[in-house]
Amino acid sequence: KKGIAKVTIEEKREKVKQALLLYGVTDRAWVGNKTFEEQIEDSLKGGVTCIQLREKSLKEDEFLEEAKVIKKLTKKYQIPFINDNVEIALASDADGVHVGQKDARAMEGRKKLGADKIIGVSARTVEQAKEAEQMGADYLGVGAVFGTTTKGDANKISMEVLKEICESVSIPVVAIGGAC
């Protein structure tokens, strides 16, 4: 199978933990004078340990083509590639998917992608975090912990809530937000 090779749950958790050390989330608005692909490669060369392709405004066929390009780059650097759309993740052979509370539930993503793929879920409360873990999430994205202008509907959560979430689950937690 493609993606993360068949490993024990403990081995997979350790791989996911290592992948999340410097988790890059794409944002086309920050490209500047370089192409989107050049920015991604610069991030990979700079030490990003995981890339999440987050596209909310591309047409599905453009999104898929972009995902395939990013998959080739992340494969070259042996870095996990996460998508934010289950169908695009499946079609581009992404290493996993990150779903929000309004997106497909974690188990739906798991059923479509398989046990070897990484499933991340956004959470803002202890209840959401526990539910995501019970549904098979490999990690949580919690936030926005820091203010961001890249997601208009993001509301900040406190460090206290982040700490409570971290203490309530056994899977890794990524604090999200922070671009300005």
RANORJO-V246220 format. One line per field, one symbol per residue. phi: phi as a letter, one per 20 degrees, with the letter a starting at -180 (. if undefined). psi: psi as a letter, one per 20 degrees, with the letter a starting at -180 (. if undefined). burial: + if it has 24 or more other C-alpha atoms within 12 Angstrom, else -. Layout:
BEGIN
phi->???
psi->???
burial->???
END
This chain:
BEGIN
phi->.enffgbfffffgfffgffegceedfbgfefmeefgfffffffffeogdacdedcdcefgfffffffffffffffgeldfddddcgffgffelffrbddefeegfgffffffeoffeeddcfbccfffffffffeofebdddreecfbdecgefdfdefffgfffgfecdefcdedopfc
psi->qrbpqorrggggggggghhjgnoppqohijgcirrggggghggghijpiqppoooiiqqghggggghhghggghghjlpqoprjogghgghjlqiaqpqrhiaqqghgggghhrhiqppqpqqirgghggggghijqhrqopaphqqqiiohjppqqrhgggggggiiriqqppprqiq.
burial->--++-------++-+++-++--+++++--------++-+++-++---++++++++-------++-++++++++++---++++++++++++++++++++++---+++++++-+++++++++++++++-++++++-+++++++++++----++----++---++--++--+-+++++++---
END
